[in-house]
Amino acid sequence: MERKIWFKAKPYGMGWYPATWEGWLITLFYVVLLVSSFNLVDSNSGSTSGIIFGVLLYFFVLTLYLLFIAWLKGERFGWRWG
């Protein structure tokens, strides 16, 4: 049984891009959560350094989660020459 690929490998370099509606939905969900994290951190933090640290923390966690899903549901990871 062949598994369904949500993310295709980029033709040059490393990385993936969404190839199905499921991949696009995950990508949209990532963007929505990232934008909402700006509002959440801004409303709960009083200092500029707290806002920057909070947003960076959300950014790294959400990006790792997106990369993990792309690794699970995408084509094989590796450098591509085209």
N, CA, C and O atoms as CSV, one atom per row, in Angstrom:
chain,resi,resn,atom,element,x,y,z
A,1,MET,N,N,0.843,-1.180,0.000
A,1,MET,CA,C,0.000,0.000,0.000
A,1,MET,C,C,0.889,1.245,0.000
A,1,MET,O,O,1.789,1.371,0.831
A,2,GLU,N,N,0.641,2.132,-0.904
A,2,GLU,CA,C,1.442,3.355,-1.009
A,2,GLU,C,C,0.869,4.442,-0.105
A,2,GLU,O,O,-0.340,4.672,-0.076
A,3,ARG,N,N,1.747,5.099,0.624
A,3,ARG,CA,C,1.282,6.151,1.530
A,3,ARG,C,C,1.069,7.445,0.753
A,3,ARG,O,O,1.739,7.694,-0.249
A,4,LYS,N,N,0.137,8.260,1.219
A,4,LYS,CA,C,-0.179,9.521,0.560
A,4,LYS,C,C,0.806,10.588,1.016
A,4,LYS,O,O,0.997,10.791,2.215
A,5,ILE,N,N,1.419,11.257,0.079
A,5,ILE,CA,C,2.404,12.304,0.353
A,5,ILE,C,C,1.682,13.648,0.469
A,5,ILE,O,O,1.033,14.093,-0.478
A,6,TRP,N,N,1.797,14.291,1.637
A,6,TRP,CA,C,1.206,15.609,1.840
A,6,TRP,C,C,2.163,16.722,1.429
A,6,TRP,O,O,1.728,17.792,1.003
A,7,PHE,N,N,3.459,16.471,1.554
A,7,PHE,CA,C,4.477,17.474,1.254
A,7,PHE,C,C,5.470,16.887,0.264
A,7,PHE,O,O,6.030,15.817,0.502
A,8,LYS,N,N,5.689,17.582,-0.845
A,8,LYS,CA,C,6.676,17.144,-1.827
A,8,LYS,C,C,8.013,17.801,-1.518
A,8,LYS,O,O,8.072,18.903,-0.971
A,9,ALA,N,N,9.079,17.106,-1.877
A,9,ALA,CA,C,10.419,17.652,-1.678
A,9,ALA,C,C,10.681,18.743,-2.719
A,9,ALA,O,O,10.251,18.638,-3.868
A,10,LYS,N,N,11.387,19.779,-2.301
A,10,LYS,CA,C,11.762,20.832,-3.236
A,10,LYS,C,C,12.703,20.250,-4.287
A,10,LYS,O,O,13.500,19.367,-3.969
A,11,PRO,N,N,12.629,20.726,-5.537
A,11,PRO,CA,C,13.499,20.165,-6.570
A,11,PRO,C,C,14.973,20.529,-6.374
A,11,PRO,O,O,15.852,19.782,-6.804
A,12,TYR,N,N,15.250,21.651,-5.742
A,12,TYR,CA,C,16.629,22.078,-5.488
A,12,TYR,C,C,16.789,22.387,-4.005
A,12,TYR,O,O,15.935,23.050,-3.417
A,13,GLY,N,N,17.857,21.922,-3.404
A,13,GLY,CA,C,18.124,22.206,-2.001
A,13,GLY,C,C,17.394,21.259,-1.076
A,13,GLY,O,O,17.131,20.111,-1.433
A,14,MET,N,N,17.060,21.746,0.131
A,14,MET,CA,C,16.373,20.946,1.147
A,14,MET,C,C,15.040,21.582,1.478
A,14,MET,O,O,14.864,22.796,1.381
A,15,GLY,N,N,14.102,20.729,1.873
A,15,GLY,CA,C,12.822,21.241,2.331
A,15,GLY,C,C,11.661,20.655,1.563
A,15,GLY,O,O,11.835,19.872,0.628
A,16,TRP,N,N,10.461,21.057,1.983
A,16,TRP,CA,C,9.234,20.570,1.385
A,16,TRP,C,C,8.312,21.736,1.074
A,16,TRP,O,O,8.498,22.858,1.545
A,17,TYR,N,N,7.303,21.423,0.256
A,17,TYR,CA,C,6.211,22.349,0.023
A,17,TYR,C,C,4.915,21.545,0.009
A,17,TYR,O,O,4.929,20.365,-0.342
A,18,PRO,N,N,3.782,22.171,0.388
A,18,PRO,CA,C,2.521,21.435,0.448
A,18,PRO,C,C,2.103,20.957,-0.946
A,18,PRO,O,O,2.186,21.707,-1.918
A,19,ALA,N,N,1.652,19.693,-1.033
A,19,ALA,CA,C,1.269,19.122,-2.320
A,19,ALA,C,C,-0.195,18.709,-2.365
A,19,ALA,O,O,-0.741,18.511,-3.451
A,20,THR,N,N,-0.843,18.574,-1.216
A,20,THR,CA,C,-2.250,18.182,-1.158
A,20,THR,C,C,-3.002,19.145,-0.258
A,20,THR,O,O,-2.416,20.018,0.381
A,21,TRP,N,N,-4.311,18.964,-0.224
A,21,TRP,CA,C,-5.104,19.859,0.627
A,21,TRP,C,C,-4.746,19.664,2.093
A,21,TRP,O,O,-4.823,20.609,2.877
A,22,GLU,N,N,-4.351,18.439,2.479
A,22,GLU,CA,C,-3.953,18.201,3.867
A,22,GLU,C,C,-2.685,18.982,4.215
A,22,GLU,O,O,-2.574,19.549,5.302
A,23,GLY,N,N,-1.739,19.004,3.287
A,23,GLY,CA,C,-0.516,19.772,3.490
A,23,GLY,C,C,-0.791,21.261,3.592
A,23,GLY,O,O,-0.212,21.955,4.427
A,24,TRP,N,N,-1.684,21.748,2.728
A,24,TRP,CA,C,-2.047,23.162,2.780
A,24,TRP,C,C,-2.788,23.500,4.065
A,24,TRP,O,O,-2.607,24.585,4.618
A,25,LEU,N,N,-3.626,22.576,4.546
A,25,LEU,CA,C,-4.352,22.810,5.790
A,25,LEU,C,C,-3.391,22.890,6.980
A,25,LEU,O,O,-3.539,23.756,7.842
A,26,ILE,N,N,-2.422,22.000,7.024
A,26,ILE,CA,C,-1.411,22.042,8.094
A,26,ILE,C,C,-0.621,23.346,8.020
A,26,ILE,O,O,-0.350,23.966,9.049
A,27,THR,N,N,-0.251,23.762,6.814
A,27,THR,CA,C,0.507,25.003,6.637
A,27,THR,C,C,-0.325,26.213,7.070
A,27,THR,O,O,0.188,27.115,7.732
A,28,LEU,N,N,-1.598,26.232,6.699
A,28,LEU,CA,C,-2.481,27.325,7.109
A,28,LEU,C,C,-2.652,27.343,8.628
A,28,LEU,O,O,-2.640,28.410,9.242
A,29,PHE,N,N,-2.809,26.176,9.229
A,29,PHE,CA,C,-2.926,26.058,10.678
A,29,PHE,C,C,-1.664,26.601,11.359
A,29,PHE,O,O,-1.755,27.287,12.377
A,30,TYR,N,N,-0.501,26.298,10.806
A,30,TYR,CA,C,0.777,26.804,11.328
A,30,TYR,C,C,0.792,28.340,11.296
A,30,TYR,O,O,1.166,28.976,12.281
A,31,VAL,N,N,0.392,28.925,10.180
A,31,VAL,CA,C,0.410,30.388,10.050
A,31,VAL,C,C,-0.580,31.030,11.023
A,31,VAL,O,O,-0.269,32.041,11.652
A,32,VAL,N,N,-1.765,30.444,11.141
A,32,VAL,CA,C,-2.772,30.994,12.061
A,32,VAL,C,C,-2.271,30.935,13.507
A,32,VAL,O,O,-2.410,31.906,14.251
A,33,LEU,N,N,-1.691,29.806,13.903
A,33,LEU,CA,C,-1.158,29.700,15.267
A,33,LEU,C,C,-0.001,30.669,15.500
A,33,LEU,O,O,0.121,31.240,16.584
A,34,LEU,N,N,0.841,30.853,14.495
A,34,LEU,CA,C,1.966,31.772,14.638
A,34,LEU,C,C,1.481,33.213,14.788
A,34,LEU,O,O,1.992,33.950,15.631
A,35,VAL,N,N,0.511,33.618,13.989
A,35,VAL,CA,C,-0.023,34.979,14.091
A,35,VAL,C,C,-0.757,35.166,15.419
A,35,VAL,O,O,-0.638,36.217,16.049
A,36,SER,N,N,-1.509,34.161,15.842
A,36,SER,CA,C,-2.216,34.298,17.119
A,36,SER,C,C,-1.249,34.324,18.303
A,36,SER,O,O,-1.567,34.886,19.350
A,37,SER,N,N,-0.071,33.718,18.141
A,37,SER,CA,C,0.908,33.756,19.236
A,37,SER,C,C,1.410,35.182,19.457
A,37,SER,O,O,1.727,35.548,20.589
A,38,PHE,N,N,1.490,35.988,18.408
A,38,PHE,CA,C,1.890,37.386,18.575
A,38,PHE,C,C,0.895,38.107,19.490
A,38,PHE,O,O,1.292,38.823,20.410
A,39,ASN,N,N,-0.392,37.913,19.230
A,39,ASN,CA,C,-1.416,38.566,20.050
A,39,ASN,C,C,-1.410,38.037,21.476
A,39,ASN,O,O,-1.547,38.813,22.422
A,40,LEU,N,N,-1.254,36.729,21.643
A,40,LEU,CA,C,-1.243,36.123,22.971
A,40,LEU,C,C,-0.065,36.621,23.803
A,40,LEU,O,O,-0.236,36.990,24.965
A,41,VAL,N,N,1.114,36.631,23.218
A,41,VAL,CA,C,2.308,37.063,23.952
A,41,VAL,C,C,2.251,38.561,24.223
A,41,VAL,O,O,2.647,39.006,25.300
A,42,ASP,N,N,1.768,39.340,23.268
A,42,ASP,CA,C,1.701,40.786,23.448
A,42,ASP,C,C,0.742,41.170,24.570
A,42,ASP,O,O,1.004,42.111,25.319
A,43,SER,N,N,-0.363,40.447,24.686
A,43,SER,CA,C,-1.331,40.796,25.730
A,43,SER,C,C,-0.894,40.322,27.111
A,43,SER,O,O,-1.357,40.862,28.115
A,44,ASN,N,N,-0.011,39.321,27.186
A,44,ASN,CA,C,0.401,38.780,28.488
A,44,ASN,C,C,1.764,39.269,28.965
A,44,ASN,O,O,2.152,38.974,30.096
A,45,SER,N,N,2.492,39.996,28.150
A,45,SER,CA,C,3.832,40.433,28.539
A,45,SER,C,C,3.892,41.952,28.557
A,45,SER,O,O,3.287,42.632,27.728
A,46,GLY,N,N,4.629,42.455,29.513
A,46,GLY,CA,C,4.733,43.902,29.631
A,46,GLY,C,C,6.010,44.470,29.035
A,46,GLY,O,O,6.046,45.642,28.660
A,47,SER,N,N,7.049,43.664,28.941
A,47,SER,CA,C,8.321,44.190,28.453
A,47,SER,C,C,8.586,43.737,27.021
A,47,SER,O,O,8.047,42.734,26.553
A,48,THR,N,N,9.419,44.496,26.353
A,48,THR,CA,C,9.780,44.172,24.972
A,48,THR,C,C,10.571,42.873,24.902
A,48,THR,O,O,10.351,42.065,24.000
A,49,SER,N,N,11.480,42.663,25.831
A,49,SER,CA,C,12.271,41.428,25.804
A,49,SER,C,C,11.382,40.210,26.079
A,49,SER,O,O,11.623,39.135,25.532
A,50,GLY,N,N,10.369,40.370,26.911
A,50,GLY,CA,C,9.431,39.285,27.165
A,50,GLY,C,C,8.629,38.933,25.935
A,50,GLY,O,O,8.373,37.758,25.670
A,51,ILE,N,N,8.229,39.946,25.178
A,51,ILE,CA,C,7.489,39.724,23.937
A,51,ILE,C,C,8.371,38.996,22.925
A,51,ILE,O,O,7.930,38.029,22.304
A,52,ILE,N,N,9.600,39.447,22.756
A,52,ILE,CA,C,10.512,38.831,21.797
A,52,ILE,C,C,10.802,37.389,22.177
A,52,ILE,O,O,10.759,36.505,21.322
A,53,PHE,N,N,11.096,37.139,23.450
A,53,PHE,CA,C,11.375,35.775,23.899
A,53,PHE,C,C,10.159,34.868,23.724
A,53,PHE,O,O,10.289,33.729,23.276
A,54,GLY,N,N,8.986,35.372,24.076
A,54,GLY,CA,C,7.764,34.585,23.951
A,54,GLY,C,C,7.433,34.235,22.512
A,54,GLY,O,O,7.071,33.097,22.213
A,55,VAL,N,N,7.555,35.207,21.623
A,55,VAL,CA,C,7.269,34.961,20.209
A,55,VAL,C,C,8.288,34.001,19.612
A,55,VAL,O,O,7.923,33.120,18.833
A,56,LEU,N,N,9.553,34.157,19.966
A,56,LEU,CA,C,10.573,33.237,19.457
A,56,LEU,C,C,10.350,31.820,19.959
A,56,LEU,O,O,10.570,30.856,19.226
A,57,LEU,N,N,9.917,31.691,21.204
A,57,LEU,CA,C,9.629,30.370,21.748
A,57,LEU,C,C,8.494,29.704,20.975
A,57,LEU,O,O,8.605,28.542,20.583
A,58,TYR,N,N,7.397,30.444,20.754
A,58,TYR,CA,C,6.296,29.897,19.947
A,58,TYR,C,C,6.766,29.569,18.531
A,58,TYR,O,O,6.408,28.526,17.985
A,59,PHE,N,N,7.560,30.450,17.940
A,59,PHE,CA,C,8.040,30.242,16.579
A,59,PHE,C,C,8.830,28.936,16.474
A,59,PHE,O,O,8.586,28.138,15.569
A,60,PHE,N,N,9.768,28.713,17.386
A,60,PHE,CA,C,10.593,27.501,17.321
A,60,PHE,C,C,9.767,26.237,17.563
A,60,PHE,O,O,9.946,25.239,16.865
A,61,VAL,N,N,8.877,26.270,18.533
A,61,VAL,CA,C,8.064,25.090,18.833
A,61,VAL,C,C,7.132,24.768,17.662
A,61,VAL,O,O,7.038,23.614,17.244
A,62,LEU,N,N,6.451,25.775,17.137
A,62,LEU,CA,C,5.538,25.544,16.017
A,62,LEU,C,C,6.277,25.100,14.758
A,62,LEU,O,O,5.783,24.253,14.014
A,63,THR,N,N,7.454,25.665,14.517
A,63,THR,CA,C,8.230,25.287,13.340
A,63,THR,C,C,8.737,23.857,13.464
A,63,THR,O,O,8.726,23.116,12.481
A,64,LEU,N,N,9.180,23.456,14.648
A,64,LEU,CA,C,9.595,22.069,14.847
A,64,LEU,C,C,8.420,21.112,14.630
A,64,LEU,O,O,8.590,20.039,14.050
A,65,TYR,N,N,7.259,21.489,15.083
A,65,TYR,CA,C,6.074,20.669,14.893
A,65,TYR,C,C,5.742,20.540,13.397
A,65,TYR,O,O,5.430,19.447,12.924
A,66,LEU,N,N,5.808,21.650,12.658
A,66,LEU,CA,C,5.553,21.622,11.214
A,66,LEU,C,C,6.579,20.758,10.490
A,66,LEU,O,O,6.213,19.973,9.616
A,67,LEU,N,N,7.838,20.886,10.834
A,67,LEU,CA,C,8.882,20.073,10.206
A,67,LEU,C,C,8.704,18.589,10.518
A,67,LEU,O,O,8.955,17.741,9.661
A,68,PHE,N,N,8.274,18.270,11.739
A,68,PHE,CA,C,8.038,16.880,12.103
A,68,PHE,C,C,6.909,16.281,11.263
A,68,PHE,O,O,7.023,15.150,10.792
A,69,ILE,N,N,5.826,17.028,11.074
A,69,ILE,CA,C,4.719,16.550,10.252
A,69,ILE,C,C,5.163,16.395,8.803
A,69,ILE,O,O,4.815,15.409,8.152
A,70,ALA,N,N,5.929,17.360,8.289
A,70,ALA,CA,C,6.430,17.260,6.920
A,70,ALA,C,C,7.360,16.064,6.769
A,70,ALA,O,O,7.356,15.413,5.725
A,71,TRP,N,N,8.144,15.767,7.773
A,71,TRP,CA,C,9.041,14.612,7.730
A,71,TRP,C,C,8.242,13.312,7.724
A,71,TRP,O,O,8.585,12.371,7.010
A,72,LEU,N,N,7.171,13.263,8.526
A,72,LEU,CA,C,6.338,12.060,8.580
A,72,LEU,C,C,5.528,11.857,7.307
A,72,LEU,O,O,5.432,10.737,6.805
A,73,LYS,N,N,4.941,12.933,6.780
A,73,LYS,CA,C,3.992,12.822,5.681
A,73,LYS,C,C,4.559,13.308,4.344
A,73,LYS,O,O,3.820,13.442,3.369
A,74,GLY,N,N,5.859,13.569,4.299
A,74,GLY,CA,C,6.452,14.066,3.070
A,74,GLY,C,C,7.388,13.077,2.412
A,74,GLY,O,O,7.602,11.971,2.907
A,75,GLU,N,N,7.938,13.493,1.292
A,75,GLU,CA,C,8.923,12.677,0.603
A,75,GLU,C,C,10.208,12.617,1.424
A,75,GLU,O,O,10.380,13.350,2.398
A,76,ARG,N,N,11.084,11.744,1.014
A,76,ARG,CA,C,12.341,11.546,1.736
A,76,ARG,C,C,13.122,12.861,1.822
A,76,ARG,O,O,13.210,13.619,0.856
A,77,PHE,N,N,13.681,13.104,3.001
A,77,PHE,CA,C,14.439,14.327,3.254
A,77,PHE,C,C,15.861,14.179,2.747
A,77,PHE,O,O,16.468,13.118,2.896
A,78,GLY,N,N,16.392,15.224,2.155
A,78,GLY,CA,C,17.777,15.223,1.714
A,78,GLY,C,C,18.031,16.333,0.715
A,78,GLY,O,O,17.102,16.964,0.210
A,79,TRP,N,N,19.293,16.558,0.441
A,79,TRP,CA,C,19.700,17.593,-0.514
A,79,TRP,C,C,19.392,17.107,-1.924
A,79,TRP,O,O,19.658,15.956,-2.269
A,80,ARG,N,N,18.824,18.002,-2.736
A,80,ARG,CA,C,18.479,17.661,-4.126
A,80,ARG,C,C,19.175,18.644,-5.061
A,80,ARG,O,O,19.231,19.847,-4.805
A,81,TRP,N,N,19.696,18.103,-6.134
A,81,TRP,CA,C,20.391,18.898,-7.130
A,81,TRP,C,C,19.528,19.204,-8.337
A,81,TRP,O,O,19.957,19.944,-9.222
A,82,GLY,N,N,18.323,18.656,-8.397
A,82,GLY,CA,C,17.420,18.959,-9.505
A,82,GLY,C,C,17.215,17.884,-10.448
A,82,GLY,O,O,16.471,18.045,-11.415
